[in-house]
Amino acid sequence: MKDEDLPPLKEQAANLFGALKDILANSLKMNKVIASDDLIKKRLDVCVQCENYIAEKKRCKSCGCYLNKKVLLMGVECPLKKWKILEGKDNE
């Protein structure tokens, strides 16, 4: 994996801080920070099939996130909206 495969560091930092804001807002609203095991598995399944998944680093080319960590957290989204199909009871 080359650094040019990922968004610029400034964009990765903005994505990280945006995700932290969403996690905090979600945890205050729902009192839940960690996703269910079922939702984690479903999210990761979507990610590993995506053309933007960098398998050797477990990162996303679109947002630059480490997906093995991002899939664990409630209140975060796939930047390509690919997790929208998973919305439902597990995302609440």
N, C-alpha and C positions, 0 to 999 in steps of 0.2 A: 504494500500500500504506500502510495506517495502522498505527501502533504497536500498536493494539488487536487487529490481526489476528494478532499473535504472542503467545506465552506471556509472562508478566511477566519482566523482566530477571533476577530472582532465580532463576526456573525455568530460563531460558536458561543462566545461569552454572552451575547444578547439572548441566544436561545436558552442557555443555562439559567440566566437570571429570570427570564420569562417563565421557564418551567418552575423555578423555585417560588415565584409569585403565585402560580397556579396551584402548586402543591399546598402552599400555606392557606390560600383561599378555600381550597377544597377541604382541607383538614379542619378548618374552623367551621365550615358549613356542615360537613358530614361526620366529623369526628373520626375520620378514617384516612390513614396515610398510605398503607400498604394494600395493594390489590389482592384479591383472592387468588389462590393457587390456580384455579381454573382460568381466570382472566389472564394471569401471567403467561400461562402456557399458550392460550389463544393468541395473545399479542405477539409472543415470540414466534409462533408458527407463521403469522402474517409477515413478520419482519424477515425471517430467513428465506422466504419465497420472493421477496421484493428485489428488484433489479438494483436498488440502492444499498443493499446490505453488503458490507465488507466482512466476509466470514472470518478471515484470519485475525481481525481486530474486534469483531462483534460490534461494529460501528455503522452508523447510517451516513451515507454520502450526502444526503439532503440536509440534515441538521447537525451532523457531527457527533451526535450523542453516542455514548456507550450503551447499547441497547440491552445488554444483560442487566443493567441497573435501571434504565428508564422504564422497562416493562413492569417493574415492581411497584411503581408509584401511581397512586390515584391522582387525578387532577391534571395529568399530562396527556398530550395528544401526539399522534403521528403528524408531522408537518404536511404529509401528503393525504391526510384524512383517511388512511387505510384502516385505521382502527374503528372507524364509524360503524362498520358492519357488526362490530362486537357490542355496540351499545345495547343496554338492556339492564336487567336486574343486577348483573355483576358489576356494572359501571356505577351503580348508585351507591 
